[in-house]
Amino acid sequence: MSAALGSTGPRVAPARTVQLCRRTLRLPAGRTRVISRAEVRRPEYIPNRIDDPNYVRIFDTTLRDGEQSPGATLTSKEKLDIARGLARLGVDIIEAGFPVASPDDFEAVRTIAMEVGNDVQPDGYVPVICGLSRTKFQDLERAWDAVRHAKRPRVHTFIATSEIHMQYKLRMTPDQVVENAVAAVKHLRSLGCNDIEFSPEDAGRSDPQFLYRILGEVIKAGATTLNIPDTTGWNLPHEFGGLIAAIRANTPGAENVIISTHCQNDLGLSTANSLAGAMAGARQIECTINGIGERAGNASLEEVVMAISLRGKDQMGGLYTGIRPVHIYPTSKMVSDYSGMIVQPHKAIVGSNAFAHESGIHQDGMLKNRETYEIMTPESIGLPRQEQDRGIVLGKHSGRNALSSRIRSLGYDLSSSELDDVFKRFKALADKKKGITDEDILALMSDELHQPKVIWELLDLQVVCGTMGMPTATVQMQGPDGIARIGVGVGTGPVDAAYKAVDSLVRVEAELVDYSVSSVTQGIEALAHTRVMIRPAGKMSDQGYSEHAALGTVQRQFSGSGANVDIVVASARAYISALNKMIGWMSVAQKVAPRGRPGGAVAGVSVASMATGASMDEVPGNKDLAKSSK
């Protein structure tokens, strides 16, 4: 394994053969090609074994670990949309959430299990739907109740095994930890769960001998997958690969289960560690879209999948996955829009610069042969080329059909009403900007489609500002009762004034945690894309709490985004989007939360009543909103 990791083979791959259904295609040297799922026969799913020793299962935890990123709170609808996107992508297992965290999380996991978990494709593919649980019996029962409706349900339970975690966090002895883990697995078996994943948290810093012992015991109790987490991102690739190999060699019964990896990115090694684990015998890799997750994030699904797709045959002993790479970019964009987690420009595979070439030498090579500087094509991950490479330029004279065709080419299938909404925004933008790019269309799509349920809607906005007076904003908004109202605000700048005007109507106290604005394209006519993050404040500061898998009870943050040629309008749309998400989430939590639990009524006024407009005039105004960017 170490020799393979350290090999420095030729830069250009030798000629090779690729099996396409029943025909063989000879590819010239240096050509790179991604095999679609239709060309790959996925092994029959059996929880504790894979009949093809080269097949690697992809376990996506975007909806669970990814959502634990600060500010990445997702609504139930957003989670369902992402789950459907992951199914189109072809992931083997979707970890849909942590059901005991909140009633909303439970319902989201249950809905995904019932809908996505039963949507069997013609080739027999349907994703496993998994729920995370601590070893507490109440948690286990809640998780099983959420996922049991899926065709292939799984529960993933965990307990820490490192010395520091057992001593300071759990305050348990090693014997107690083993007893706890075994009891959890046996309890799941008694509930009827036959697909059980067990994780020894912080395995990367645990005593290997203790790992062999606890893993052997949970295998005997009925676990089918053993997930080995590098919880703090501490391991180097050769260490982690060695750990996987040692577990396979020294754990009694390891040959009868699937070994999995879960690598955090604290040292930037999550993808490398995951691949090292697969080369050492792990046959499941846990990862997230865009690598989002706790702290520095997780192994990035797109990086892991494309590395295996491009190098698995030649350098990894023939490893392959069942992923359809053409859906990578649309899914990445959806997750970024819904979570509010912006993808860095130089992010591998899906970053805006991943297929951009500015150096003169590079441009010269690209003009002569694209394969001089691209080891894969953007089309292979679902990202079309720029306008100059496509021949059709969209502008104010373009019709609905031309826009619809371009949107379909970008990988989106819109309903008639959704297309109408985007087309209206498109025509308004085309009147102000010459030459509409794919980036502009994607920004409009995100702003119209990737939004929470509308409770408050911005109709009009006017701002007066400058050096001769206080910035003043006037907004007209339509509330949940369908009535249009006008509000006025005075602030330290145009954005602050607009937010004060919105507050005067919505009257839900929120603290602005983060505000950022970026240009979608270059030039003075470019669209502005704004992202904000808020959390309950003032008399509502004790609201919005939920259970976190590792940190206990934490307060949620809510993100929103908006796009417009006017920065102030984009900022207002983003703020209202975040408020809608916060009000909607807290309304659901309040309806089902027991009396006295976080998420209940505040000062005699419920969040649900704010969402319906019933107590609008009685709710105090927002006095605690943090100052936004001027």
C-alpha positions in Angstrom: 0.0 0.0 0.0 2.7 2.4 1.0 4.5 1.8 -2.3 1.4 2.7 -4.3 0.8 5.8 -2.2 4.3 7.0 -2.9 4.5 6.1 -6.6 5.3 8.8 -9.1 4.2 7.2 -12.3 4.0 9.0 -15.7 2.0 12.1 -16.0 0.1 10.7 -19.0 -1.8 7.5 -18.4 -1.1 4.6 -20.8 -3.7 3.4 -23.3 -6.3 1.3 -21.6 -9.6 -0.5 -22.3 -12.9 0.4 -20.8 -15.9 -2.0 -20.8 -19.0 -0.3 -22.2 -21.9 -2.7 -21.7 -20.8 -5.6 -23.9 -18.5 -3.8 -26.2 -14.9 -2.8 -25.6 -13.7 0.7 -26.5 -10.0 1.5 -27.0 -9.0 4.9 -25.6 -5.9 6.7 -26.9 -3.1 7.4 -24.4 -3.8 10.4 -22.2 -7.6 10.4 -22.7 -9.7 10.6 -19.5 -13.2 9.3 -19.4 -15.8 9.0 -16.6 -17.9 5.9 -16.7 -21.6 6.7 -16.1 -23.7 4.6 -13.7 -25.6 3.0 -16.7 -22.3 1.4 -17.6 -21.5 0.1 -14.2 -23.3 -2.9 -12.8 -23.8 -2.2 -9.1 -23.4 -5.3 -6.9 -26.6 -6.5 -5.1 -26.9 -4.7 -1.7 -26.2 -7.0 1.2 -25.6 -5.2 4.5 -22.5 -7.1 5.7 -20.8 -8.0 2.4 -20.1 -6.9 -1.2 -19.8 -9.6 -3.8 -17.5 -7.6 -5.9 -14.3 -7.0 -3.9 -13.4 -3.9 -5.9 -16.7 -2.0 -5.3 -16.6 0.9 -2.8 -19.8 2.1 -1.3 -20.3 5.8 -1.0 -22.0 6.9 2.3 -23.1 10.5 2.1 -23.5 12.4 5.4 -24.2 15.9 4.0 -27.7 15.9 5.7 -26.2 14.9 9.1 -22.5 15.8 9.6 -22.7 18.5 6.9 -25.6 20.2 8.5 -23.7 20.5 11.7 -21.6 23.2 10.1 -22.3 26.5 11.9 -25.1 28.3 10.0 -25.9 25.3 7.7 -29.4 24.6 9.1 -31.6 23.0 6.5 -35.4 22.9 6.4 -37.3 19.6 5.9 -38.1 20.5 2.3 -34.4 21.4 1.6 -33.3 18.1 3.1 -35.8 16.2 0.9 -34.6 18.0 -2.2 -30.9 17.3 -1.4 -31.8 13.6 -0.7 -33.4 13.3 -4.1 -30.3 14.9 -5.6 -28.1 12.4 -3.8 -30.2 9.6 -5.2 -29.8 10.9 -8.7 -26.1 11.0 -8.0 -26.2 7.4 -7.1 -24.9 7.3 -3.5 -25.3 4.0 -1.8 -26.2 5.2 1.7 -27.8 8.6 2.7 -27.3 9.5 6.3 -30.5 11.6 6.5 -30.0 13.1 10.0 -29.9 12.7 13.7 -33.6 12.0 14.5 -33.5 12.6 18.2 -32.0 16.1 17.7 -35.5 17.7 17.2 -39.0 16.9 16.0 -38.3 18.6 12.7 -35.2 16.5 12.2 -37.2 13.3 13.0 -39.9 14.2 10.4 -37.3 15.1 7.8 -35.5 11.7 8.2 -38.9 9.9 8.2 -40.0 11.7 5.0 -36.8 10.9 3.2 -37.1 7.3 4.3 -40.7 7.0 3.0 -40.1 8.9 -0.3 -36.5 8.6 -1.4 -36.0 5.3 0.4 -38.7 3.7 -1.6 -38.1 5.2 -5.0 -36.7 2.0 -6.7 -35.1 2.6 -10.1 -35.5 0.3 -13.1 -32.0 -1.1 -12.5 -33.0 -2.0 -8.9 -31.1 0.9 -7.3 -32.5 2.5 -4.2 -30.4 4.2 -1.6 -30.1 2.9 2.0 -31.5 5.5 4.4 -29.6 5.8 7.6 -30.2 7.7 10.9 -27.5 8.5 13.5 -28.0 7.6 17.1 -26.1 7.6 20.4 -26.1 4.3 22.3 -29.0 5.5 24.5 -32.0 3.2 24.0 -34.3 6.2 23.6 -32.1 7.6 20.8 -31.9 4.2 19.1 -35.7 3.7 19.1 -36.2 7.2 17.7 -33.7 6.6 14.9 -35.2 3.2 14.0 -38.7 4.7 14.0 -37.6 7.4 11.6 -35.8 5.1 9.0 -37.8 1.8 9.3 -40.2 2.9 6.5 -37.4 2.8 3.9 -36.9 -0.3 1.7 -33.3 -0.5 3.1 -33.2 1.1 6.5 -30.0 1.4 8.6 -29.1 2.8 12.0 -25.7 4.2 12.7 -24.7 4.2 16.4 -21.5 5.4 18.0 -19.6 5.8 21.3 -16.1 7.3 21.9 -13.2 5.0 22.4 -10.1 7.2 22.8 -8.6 7.6 26.3 -9.3 11.4 26.4 -12.9 11.0 25.4 -13.7 8.1 27.8 -12.0 9.9 30.7 -13.2 13.5 30.3 -16.4 13.3 28.1 -18.0 10.0 28.9 -16.5 9.5 32.3 -16.7 5.7 31.7 -14.2 2.9 31.9 -13.3 0.9 28.9 -15.3 -2.1 30.1 -18.4 0.2 30.5 -17.9 1.5 27.0 -17.8 -2.0 25.5 -20.9 -3.0 27.5 -22.7 0.1 26.3 -21.8 -0.5 22.6 -22.8 -4.2 22.7 -26.1 -3.4 24.4 -26.9 -0.7 21.8 -26.3 -3.2 18.9 -28.4 -5.9 20.6 -31.2 -3.5 21.2 -31.3 -2.5 17.6 -31.5 -6.1 16.6 -34.4 -6.6 19.0 -36.2 -3.7 17.3 -35.9 -5.5 13.9 -33.0 -3.5 12.5 -30.7 -5.8 10.5 -28.4 -3.2 9.0 -26.4 -1.7 11.8 -23.3 0.5 11.6 -21.1 1.0 14.6 -18.5 3.8 15.0 -15.8 4.0 17.7 -15.6 7.8 17.9 -12.1 9.2 17.7 -10.7 5.8 16.5 -7.7 7.6 15.0 -6.5 8.4 18.5 -7.7 5.2 20.3 -5.6 2.3 21.5 -5.6 -0.2 18.7 -5.9 -3.1 21.1 -9.0 -1.6 22.6 -10.4 -1.1 19.1 -9.9 -4.7 18.2 -11.7 -5.7 21.3 -14.8 -3.5 21.1 -15.2 -4.0 17.3 -15.0 -7.8 17.8 -17.7 -7.6 20.5 -20.1 -5.5 18.4 -19.6 -7.9 15.4 -20.7 -10.7 17.7 -23.7 -8.6 18.8 -24.8 -8.1 15.2 -23.2 -5.1 13.7 -22.8 -5.2 9.9 -20.6 -2.2 9.1 -17.7 -1.0 11.2 -17.0 2.7 10.6 -13.5 3.9 11.6 -13.6 7.7 12.2 -10.5 10.0 12.3 -12.7 12.4 14.3 -10.1 15.1 14.8 -8.3 14.8 11.4 -5.2 13.7 13.3 -3.9 10.8 11.2 -1.6 10.9 8.2 -2.5 8.8 5.2 0.0 6.0 5.9 -1.1 5.9 9.6 -4.8 5.7 8.7 -4.2 3.1 6.0 -2.2 1.1 8.4 -5.0 1.3 11.0 -7.5 0.0 8.6 -5.2 -2.9 7.6 -4.5 -3.7 11.3 -8.2 -3.7 12.1 -9.0 -6.1 9.3 -6.1 -8.4 10.4 -6.7 -8.3 14.2 -10.4 -7.9 14.8 -12.3 -11.2 15.3 -15.0 -11.5 12.6 -13.8 -8.5 10.5 -14.0 -10.6 7.4 -17.8 -10.9 7.9 -18.5 -7.1 7.9 -17.9 -4.0 5.8 -15.1 -1.7 7.0 -15.8 2.0 6.5 -13.9 5.3 6.8 -15.0 8.7 8.1 -12.2 11.3 7.9 -12.3 14.9 9.1 -10.3 17.6 7.3 -8.5 19.4 10.2 -5.1 18.9 8.5 -6.4 18.9 5.0 -6.0 15.2 4.6 -9.5 13.8 4.7 -9.6 12.8 1.0 -6.1 11.3 1.1 -6.9 9.4 4.3 -10.1 8.1 2.9 -8.4 6.8 -0.3 -5.6 5.3 1.8 -8.3 3.5 3.9 -9.9 2.2 0.7 -6.6 0.9 -0.6 -6.1 -0.9 2.7 -9.4 -2.7 2.4 -12.2 -0.4 3.5 -15.1 -0.7 1.2 -17.3 2.2 2.4 -16.2 5.8 2.4 -18.2 8.4 4.3 -18.1 11.9 2.8 -20.1 15.0 2.2 -21.0 17.2 -0.8 -18.4 20.1 -1.0 -16.7 18.6 2.0 -18.9 20.5 4.5 -19.1 19.5 8.1 -17.7 20.1 11.6 -14.8 22.5 11.9 -12.7 22.1 8.8 -15.2 19.7 7.2 -15.2 16.1 6.0 -13.8 14.1 3.1 -15.3 15.7 -0.1 -17.5 13.3 -2.0 -16.6 14.8 -5.4 -12.9 14.5 -4.7 -13.1 10.9 -3.5 -15.4 9.8 -6.3 -13.4 11.5 -9.1 -10.1 10.2 -7.7 -11.4 6.7 -7.8 -13.1 7.2 -11.2 -9.9 8.5 -12.8 -7.2 6.6 -10.9 -9.0 3.6 -9.4 -8.2 1.2 -12.2 -4.5 2.0 -12.7 -3.4 2.9 -9.2 -5.9 1.5 -6.7 -6.2 -2.1 -7.8 -9.4 -1.6 -9.9 -11.6 0.1 -7.3 -14.8 1.8 -8.6 -18.1 3.3 -7.3 -21.7 3.5 -8.5 -21.7 7.3 -8.6 -23.0 9.1 -11.7 -20.5 12.0 -11.9 -22.6 14.1 -14.3 -24.8 15.0 -11.3 -21.9 16.2 -9.1 -22.1 19.9 -10.0 -25.9 20.4 -9.8 -25.9 18.7 -6.4 -22.9 20.8 -5.2 -24.7 24.0 -6.3 -27.9 22.9 -4.5 -26.1 22.1 -1.3 -24.2 25.4 -1.4 -27.4 27.4 -2.0 -29.4 25.6 0.7 -26.8 25.5 3.4 -25.3 29.0 2.7 -21.8 27.4 2.7 -20.1 29.1 -0.2 -17.7 26.9 -2.3 -14.2 28.4 -2.4 -13.1 29.3 -5.9 -10.1 27.0 -5.9 -12.1 24.0 -4.5 -11.1 20.8 -6.4 -13.7 19.6 -8.9 -16.5 22.1 -8.2 -14.8 25.4 -7.5 -15.3 28.2 -10.0 -11.6 28.2 -10.8 -11.4 24.4 -11.2 -11.7 24.6 -15.0 -10.4 28.2 -15.5 -7.2 29.0 -17.2 -5.6 32.5 -17.0 -1.9 31.9 -17.5 -0.8 32.6 -21.1 1.1 29.3 -21.2 -1.9 27.4 -19.9 -4.2 29.1 -22.3 -1.9 28.3 -25.3 -1.9 24.6 -24.3 -5.7 24.6 -23.8 -6.2 26.1 -27.3 -4.1 23.4 -28.8 -5.4 20.5 -26.8 -7.6 20.7 -23.7 -6.1 17.6 -22.2 -2.8 19.5 -21.7 -4.2 21.0 -18.5 -7.5 19.2 -17.8 -7.5 15.7 -16.5 -11.3 15.6 -16.7 -13.9 17.7 -18.6 -16.3 20.1 -16.8 -19.1 18.3 -18.7 -18.2 15.1 -17.0 -19.4 16.5 -13.6 -22.4 18.3 -15.1 -20.8 21.8 -15.6 -21.3 23.1 -19.2 -18.7 25.1 -20.9 -18.8 28.9 -21.1 -21.0 30.8 -23.6 -18.2 31.4 -26.1 -17.8 27.6 -26.4 -21.5 26.9 -26.8 -22.4 29.4 -29.5 -25.7 30.7 -28.0 -25.7 34.1 -26.3 -28.7 34.9 -24.2 -30.0 38.5 -24.0 -33.1 40.7 -23.8 -34.3 39.3 -27.1 -34.1 35.7 -26.0 -37.4 33.9 -25.5 -38.8 31.5 -22.9 -37.9 28.5 -24.9 -34.2 29.5 -25.3 -34.0 30.1 -21.5 -35.7 26.7 -20.8 -33.3 24.9 -23.2 -30.3 26.5 -21.4 -31.6 25.6 -18.0 -32.1 22.0 -19.1 -28.5 22.0 -20.4 -27.4 23.1 -16.9 -29.0 20.0 -15.4 -32.3 21.4 -14.0 -35.8 20.4 -14.8 -38.3 23.1 -13.8 -42.0 23.1 -13.6 -43.9 25.6 -15.7 -44.5 27.9 -12.8 -40.9 27.8 -11.7 -39.8 28.6 -15.2 -42.2 31.5 -15.3 -40.6 33.0 -12.1 -37.1 32.6 -13.4 -38.0 34.0 -16.8 -39.4 37.2 -15.2 -36.2 37.7 -13.3 -34.2 36.9 -16.5 -36.0 39.5 -18.6 -35.5 42.1 -15.9 -31.8 41.4 -15.7 -31.4 41.3 -19.5 -32.8 44.9 -19.8 -29.9 46.0 -17.5 -27.1 43.7 -18.6 -25.7 42.7 -22.0 -24.9 39.0 -22.5 -26.4 36.8 -19.8 -23.9 34.1 -18.7 -24.5 30.6 -17.2 -23.4 32.0 -13.9 -26.1 34.7 -14.0 -28.7 32.0 -14.8 -27.5 29.8 -12.0 -27.7 32.8 -9.6 -31.2 33.6 -10.6 -32.2 29.9 -10.3 -30.7 29.8 -6.8 -32.5 33.0 -5.8 -35.9 31.9 -7.1 -35.9 28.1 -6.4 -33.5 27.4 -3.5 -35.5 29.5 -1.0 -37.4 28.5 2.1 -41.2 28.5 2.2 -42.3 32.1 1.7 -43.8 33.7 4.8 -42.8 37.3 4.1 -42.1 38.5 0.5 -40.3 41.6 -0.6 -42.4 43.6 -3.1 -40.6 46.9 -3.4 -37.6 48.7 -1.9 -36.4 52.3 -2.0 -33.4 53.7 -0.2 -32.2 57.3 0.2 -28.6 57.7 1.4 -25.5 59.8 1.0 -23.5 62.4 2.9 -26.4 64.9 3.4 -28.7 62.9 5.7 -29.4 59.7 7.5 -29.8 56.6 5.3 -33.5 55.8 5.0 -35.3 52.8 3.5 -38.9 52.2 2.6 -40.1 48.6 1.9 -43.3 47.1 0.8 -43.8 43.5 1.8 -46.6 40.9 1.7 -47.1 39.1 4.9 -48.4 35.6 5.6 -52.0 37.0 5.6 -51.6 38.1 2.0 -51.8 41.8 2.9 -49.2 44.3 1.5 -47.7 46.6 4.2 -45.2 49.4 4.1 -42.4 49.9 6.6 -39.7 52.5 7.1 -36.3 52.2 8.7 -33.3 54.5 9.4 -29.9 53.0 9.8 -26.1 53.6 9.6 -26.1 52.7 5.9 -28.4 51.6 3.1 -28.3 47.9 4.0 -28.8 48.6 7.7 -31.7 50.9 6.9 -33.3 48.3 4.7 -33.0 45.7 7.4 -34.6 48.0 10.0 -37.5 48.6 7.6 -38.0 44.9 7.3 -37.8 44.5 11.0 -40.5 47.1 11.5 -42.9 44.7 9.6 -41.7 41.2 10.5 -41.1 42.0 14.2 -39.2 38.8 14.9 -36.0 39.5 16.9 -32.9 38.3 15.2 -29.1 38.8 15.5 -27.1 39.2 12.3 -24.2 36.8 12.8 -22.6 37.1 9.3 -23.0 39.2 6.2 -21.2 38.8 2.9 -21.6 40.0 -0.7 -19.9 38.8 -3.8 -20.1 39.4 -7.6 -21.5 36.6 -9.7 -19.6 37.8 -12.8 -17.2 40.6 -13.7 -18.1 44.1 -14.7 -20.2 47.0 -13.4 -23.4 45.3 -14.6 -22.7 42.1 -12.6 -25.3 40.5 -10.4 -24.6 40.8 -6.6 -25.0 37.6 -4.5 -25.5 38.3 -0.8 -25.4 35.7 2.0 -26.5 36.4 5.6 -26.6 34.3 8.7 -28.9 35.1 11.7 -30.0 33.5 15.0 -32.8 34.3 17.5 -32.1 37.3 19.7 -33.7 39.5 22.4 -36.7 38.0 24.0 -36.4 35.1 21.5 -32.7 34.4 22.4 -33.7 31.1 24.2 -35.3 29.8 21.0 -34.1 27.6 18.2 -32.1 25.0 20.3 -31.7 21.4 19.2 -29.6 18.4 20.1 -26.1 18.1 18.5 -24.6 14.7 18.1 -21.3 15.7 19.8 -21.9 19.1 21.5 -25.3 18.5 23.2 -27.8 21.3 23.1 -26.8 24.2 20.7 -28.6 27.1 19.2 -29.3 26.9 15.5 -28.2 29.6 13.0 -30.2 30.3 9.8 -28.7 31.4 6.5 -30.3 33.2 3.5 -29.1 34.3 0.1 -30.3 36.8 -2.5 -29.2 37.9 -5.9 -29.9 41.2 -7.8 -28.1 43.8 -9.8 -28.7 46.1 -6.8 -26.7 45.2 -3.7 -29.3 46.6 -1.3 -32.1 44.6 -2.9 -29.9 41.5 -2.9 -29.2 42.1 0.8 -32.8 42.5 1.7 -33.8 39.4 -0.2 -31.1 37.4 1.6 -32.2 38.7 5.0 -35.9 38.0 4.4 -34.9 34.5 3.2 -33.1 33.9 6.5 -36.0 35.2 8.5 -38.5 33.0 6.6 -36.3 30.0 7.3 -36.0 30.8 11.0 -39.7 31.5 11.5 -40.7 28.4 9.6 -38.3 26.1 11.5 -39.2 27.5 14.9 -43.0 27.3 14.1 -42.6 23.6 13.4 -40.5 23.1 16.5 -43.0 24.9 18.7 -45.9 22.9 17.5 -44.4 19.6 18.6 -42.1 20.7 21.5 -43.2 19.7 25.0 -44.0 22.6 27.4 -40.9 24.0 29.0 -38.5 22.8 26.2 -36.6 25.3 24.0 -38.6 26.3 21.1 -41.8 27.2 23.0 -43.6 30.5 23.2 -41.9 33.8 24.2 -43.4 36.5 26.3 -46.9 35.1 25.6 -46.5 35.3 21.8 -45.8 32.1 19.8 -43.5 32.0 16.8 -46.3 30.2 15.0 -48.6 33.2 15.5 -45.9 35.4 14.0 -45.8 33.1 11.0 -49.5 33.5 10.5 -49.7 37.2 11.3 -52.1 36.7 14.2 -50.2 38.6 16.8 -48.2 41.0 14.6 -49.2 44.2 16.4 -48.6 42.8 19.8 -45.0 41.6 19.2 -42.3 44.0 20.4 -40.1 45.5 17.6 -36.6 44.3 17.0 -34.2 46.3 19.1 -31.2 43.9 19.2 -30.4 43.4 15.5 -26.6 43.7 15.0 -25.4 46.4 12.5 -25.0 45.1 9.0 -22.5 46.1 6.4 -22.9 49.8 5.5 
